């Protein structure tokens, strides 16, 4: 009986010891599992922190890249504006030079034509004076011949009268009366000749003046044609200036569009890295119970 009690007591002791060991093993296993879980959680947290850090770094890199792109294109925009100003200045200078050259050429051509026509008119007027003088000289020469003939006629007539009235009473009075009548007729003839001469000279001058008038009209037409040609050239230059400036403005605008398009394309880059991340957010805190598992 006592032996049975000892066996039961021994069995109870072994059962208690086994239960204690099982509880100890269970506690050790729980602690091991808790440590494993904590380790995995810490590893996951470290991995998440690394992922967030990488994402932040990627976002910072993208922001820096975009800032660099922005600065670069700002510089390019300033360079382009400077280029446009230079090109516009060159175009303005060239257009002003073309307009000045055209105006100078027109002035020189008009002055040359004016000088040429003035010289020609001077020669024509000299020719008119010369021809009129020659005509008057010719008529005066003809009159001199006629006058000489009339003097001869007068002398011959006087001799005839003297012969006829020789030794007759009142001869001197008769001769004087006859000679007076002859001289009056000759004076009338001279007056008629002077009127004829004046008419001839006037007709000749009118003819020469008509030729001068025709030539002056032709000269005026030449001036008008020259002025009209340069006015047309000035109008064409004005149209070309407007077209060149319109084309230049279109080119400038197209360049700016191309530059903006290029900037937008470079700005796209890694756009996804800028979304879903707060660069100013604090890192997740470390759990208070890390490393404190029993």
C-alpha positions as CSV (number, residue, x, y, z in Angstrom):
1,X,0.0,0.0,0.0
2,X,2.8,2.3,0.9
3,X,4.6,1.3,-2.3
4,X,1.4,2.3,-4.3
5,X,1.3,5.6,-2.6
6,X,5.0,6.2,-3.5
7,X,4.4,5.3,-7.1
8,X,1.4,7.6,-7.3
9,X,3.5,10.4,-5.6
10,X,6.3,9.7,-8.0
11,X,3.9,9.8,-10.9
12,X,2.4,13.0,-9.7
13,X,5.9,14.5,-9.4
14,X,6.7,13.4,-12.9
15,X,3.4,14.8,-14.2
16,X,4.0,18.1,-12.4
17,X,7.6,18.2,-13.7
18,X,6.4,17.4,-17.3
19,X,3.7,20.0,-17.0
20,X,6.2,22.6,-15.8
21,X,8.6,21.7,-18.6
22,X,5.7,21.9,-21.1
23,X,4.7,25.3,-19.8
24,X,8.4,26.4,-19.8
25,X,8.8,25.0,-23.4
26,X,5.5,26.7,-24.4
27,X,6.7,30.0,-22.9
28,X,10.1,29.7,-24.6
29,X,8.3,28.9,-27.9
30,X,6.0,31.9,-27.4
31,X,9.0,34.1,-26.7
32,X,10.8,32.7,-29.7
33,X,7.7,33.3,-31.9
34,X,7.3,36.8,-30.4
35,X,11.0,37.5,-31.2
36,X,10.5,36.2,-34.7
37,X,7.4,38.3,-35.2
38,X,9.2,41.3,-33.8
39,X,12.2,40.7,-36.0
40,X,10.0,40.3,-39.1
41,X,8.1,43.5,-38.1
42,X,11.4,45.4,-37.7
43,X,12.6,44.0,-41.0
44,X,9.4,45.1,-42.7
45,X,9.7,48.5,-41.1
46,X,13.3,48.8,-42.2
47,X,12.3,47.7,-45.7
48,X,9.4,50.2,-45.7
49,X,11.7,53.0,-44.4
50,X,14.1,52.1,-47.2
51,X,11.3,52.1,-49.8
52,X,10.1,55.5,-48.5
53,X,13.6,56.8,-48.4
54,X,14.3,55.7,-51.9
55,X,11.0,57.2,-53.1
56,X,11.8,60.5,-51.4
57,X,15.3,60.4,-52.9
58,X,13.7,59.7,-56.3
59,X,11.3,62.6,-55.8
60,X,14.1,64.9,-54.7
61,X,16.1,63.9,-57.7
62,X,13.1,64.6,-60.0
63,X,12.5,68.0,-58.4
64,X,16.2,68.8,-58.8
65,X,16.1,67.6,-62.4
66,X,13.0,69.7,-63.1
67,X,14.6,72.7,-61.4
68,X,17.7,72.2,-63.6
69,X,15.4,71.9,-66.7
70,X,13.6,75.0,-65.7
71,X,16.8,77.0,-65.2
72,X,18.2,75.6,-68.5
73,X,15.1,76.6,-70.4
74,X,15.0,80.0,-68.7
75,X,18.5,80.6,-70.0
76,X,17.5,79.3,-73.4
77,X,14.5,81.7,-73.4
78,X,16.8,84.6,-72.6
79,X,19.2,83.6,-75.3
80,X,16.3,83.2,-77.7
81,X,14.9,86.7,-76.7
82,X,18.4,88.1,-77.2
83,X,18.6,86.4,-80.6
84,X,15.2,87.8,-81.6
85,X,16.2,91.3,-80.5
86,X,19.4,91.0,-82.6
87,X,17.7,89.6,-85.6
88,X,14.9,92.2,-85.3
89,X,17.6,95.0,-85.1
90,X,19.4,93.6,-88.2
91,X,16.1,93.4,-90.1
92,X,15.2,96.9,-89.0
93,X,18.6,98.2,-90.0
94,X,18.5,96.4,-93.4
95,X,15.0,97.7,-94.1
96,X,16.0,101.3,-93.2
97,X,19.1,100.9,-95.3
98,X,17.0,99.6,-98.3
99,X,14.5,102.5,-97.9
100,X,17.4,105.0,-97.6
101,X,19.2,103.5,-100.6
102,X,16.0,103.7,-102.7
103,X,15.3,107.3,-101.6
104,X,18.9,108.2,-102.4
105,X,18.8,106.5,-105.8
106,X,15.5,108.2,-106.6
107,X,16.9,111.6,-105.6
108,X,20.1,111.0,-107.6
109,X,18.2,109.9,-110.7
110,X,15.8,112.8,-110.4
111,X,18.6,115.3,-110.0
112,X,20.5,113.7,-112.9
113,X,17.4,113.9,-115.1
114,X,16.8,117.5,-113.9
115,X,20.3,118.5,-114.8
116,X,20.2,116.7,-118.1
117,X,16.9,118.4,-119.0
118,X,18.1,121.8,-117.8
119,X,21.1,121.5,-120.0
120,X,19.0,120.4,-122.9
121,X,16.5,123.3,-122.4
122,X,19.4,125.7,-122.2
123,X,20.8,124.4,-125.5
124,X,17.3,124.6,-127.1
125,X,16.9,128.2,-125.9
126,X,20.3,129.0,-127.2
127,X,19.3,127.4,-130.5
128,X,16.1,129.4,-130.6
129,X,18.1,132.6,-130.0
130,X,20.7,131.6,-132.6
131,X,18.1,130.6,-135.2
132,X,16.0,133.7,-134.6
133,X,19.1,135.9,-134.9
134,X,20.1,134.0,-138.0
135,X,16.6,134.5,-139.5
136,X,16.7,138.2,-138.6
137,X,20.2,138.6,-140.0
138,X,19.0,136.9,-143.2
139,X,16.0,139.2,-143.5
140,X,18.1,142.2,-142.7
141,X,20.6,141.1,-145.5
142,X,17.7,140.8,-147.9
143,X,16.5,144.2,-146.8
144,X,20.0,145.6,-147.3
145,X,20.0,144.3,-150.9
146,X,16.5,145.8,-151.4
147,X,17.6,149.1,-149.8
148,X,20.6,149.2,-152.1
149,X,18.3,148.6,-155.1
150,X,15.9,151.3,-153.9
151,X,18.7,153.8,-153.5
152,X,19.9,153.0,-157.0
153,X,16.3,153.4,-158.2
154,X,16.0,156.7,-156.3
155,X,19.3,158.0,-157.8
156,X,18.4,156.9,-161.3
157,X,14.9,158.4,-161.0
158,X,16.4,161.7,-159.7
159,X,18.8,161.8,-162.7
160,X,16.0,161.1,-165.1
161,X,14.0,163.9,-163.5
162,X,16.9,166.3,-163.7
163,X,17.3,165.5,-167.4
164,X,13.6,165.9,-168.0
165,X,13.2,169.2,-166.2
166,X,16.5,170.7,-167.3
167,X,16.2,174.3,-168.5
168,X,12.5,174.3,-167.5
169,X,10.8,176.7,-165.1
170,X,10.0,175.3,-161.7
171,X,12.3,172.3,-162.3
172,X,13.5,172.2,-158.7
173,X,10.0,172.1,-157.3
174,X,8.9,169.5,-159.7
175,X,11.9,167.3,-159.0
176,X,11.5,167.7,-155.3
177,X,7.7,166.9,-155.5
178,X,8.4,163.8,-157.6
179,X,11.2,162.6,-155.3
180,X,9.0,163.2,-152.3
181,X,6.3,161.0,-153.8
182,X,8.8,158.3,-154.6
183,X,10.2,158.4,-151.1
184,X,6.7,158.2,-149.6
185,X,6.0,155.1,-151.7
186,X,9.3,153.6,-150.7
187,X,8.6,154.4,-147.0
188,X,5.3,152.7,-147.3
189,X,7.0,149.7,-148.8
190,X,9.5,149.8,-145.9
191,X,6.7,149.8,-143.4
192,X,5.0,146.9,-145.1
193,X,8.3,145.1,-145.2
194,X,8.9,145.7,-141.5
195,X,5.4,144.4,-140.7
196,X,6.2,141.3,-142.9
197,X,9.5,140.9,-141.2
198,X,8.0,141.1,-137.8
199,X,5.3,138.5,-138.8
200,X,7.9,136.2,-140.3
201,X,10.0,136.4,-137.1
202,X,7.0,135.9,-134.9
203,X,5.9,132.9,-137.0
204,X,9.4,131.5,-136.8
205,X,9.7,132.1,-133.0
206,X,6.3,130.5,-132.5
207,X,7.4,127.4,-134.5
208,X,10.6,127.2,-132.4
209,X,8.6,127.8,-129.2
210,X,6.1,125.1,-130.1
211,X,9.1,122.7,-130.6
212,X,10.3,123.8,-127.1
213,X,6.9,123.3,-125.6
214,X,6.7,119.8,-127.1
215,X,10.1,119.0,-125.7
216,X,9.2,120.4,-122.3
217,X,6.0,118.2,-122.2
218,X,8.2,115.2,-123.1
219,X,10.6,116.1,-120.3
220,X,7.7,116.4,-117.9
221,X,6.4,113.0,-118.9
222,X,9.9,111.6,-118.4
223,X,10.0,113.1,-114.8
224,X,6.5,111.8,-114.1
225,X,7.4,108.3,-115.3
226,X,10.6,108.3,-113.2
227,X,8.7,109.5,-110.2
228,X,5.9,107.0,-110.7
229,X,8.5,104.1,-111.1
230,X,10.1,105.0,-107.8
231,X,6.7,105.5,-106.1
232,X,5.9,101.9,-107.2
233,X,9.2,100.7,-106.0
234,X,8.6,102.4,-102.6
235,X,5.2,100.8,-102.4
236,X,6.7,97.4,-103.2
237,X,9.4,98.0,-100.6
238,X,6.7,98.9,-98.0
239,X,4.8,95.7,-98.8
240,X,8.0,93.7,-98.5
241,X,8.8,95.3,-95.2
242,X,5.4,94.4,-93.8
243,X,5.7,90.8,-95.1
244,X,9.2,90.4,-93.7
245,X,8.1,91.6,-90.3
246,X,5.0,89.4,-90.3
247,X,7.2,86.4,-91.3
248,X,9.8,87.3,-88.6
249,X,7.1,87.5,-85.9
250,X,5.7,84.1,-87.0
251,X,9.2,82.6,-86.9
252,X,9.8,84.1,-83.4
253,X,6.4,82.7,-82.2
254,X,7.1,79.3,-83.7
255,X,10.5,79.1,-82.0
256,X,8.9,79.9,-78.6
257,X,6.3,77.2,-79.2
258,X,9.1,74.7,-80.0
259,X,11.0,75.8,-76.9
260,X,8.0,75.4,-74.7
261,X,7.2,72.0,-76.2
262,X,10.7,70.8,-75.6
263,X,10.6,72.1,-72.0
264,X,7.3,70.4,-71.4
265,X,8.7,67.1,-72.8
266,X,11.8,67.3,-70.6
267,X,9.6,68.3,-67.6
268,X,7.5,65.1,-67.9
269,X,10.5,62.8,-67.0
270,X,9.7,60.6,-63.9
271,X,6.5,62.4,-63.0
272,X,5.1,59.5,-61.0
273,X,7.8,60.0,-58.4
274,X,6.2,63.3,-57.4
275,X,2.8,61.8,-56.5
276,X,1.9,59.8,-53.4
277,X,4.9,61.0,-51.3
278,X,5.1,63.8,-48.7
279,X,8.7,64.9,-48.6
280,X,8.1,66.7,-45.3
281,X,6.5,63.7,-43.5
282,X,8.3,62.4,-40.5
283,X,9.7,58.8,-40.5
284,X,7.4,56.3,-38.7
285,X,8.3,55.9,-35.0
286,X,9.9,52.7,-33.6
287,X,7.4,50.7,-31.6
288,X,8.0,51.0,-27.9
289,X,8.1,47.2,-27.4
290,X,10.8,46.4,-29.9
291,X,13.4,44.3,-28.1
292,X,11.3,44.1,-24.9
293,X,9.7,40.7,-25.6
294,X,10.0,38.4,-22.6
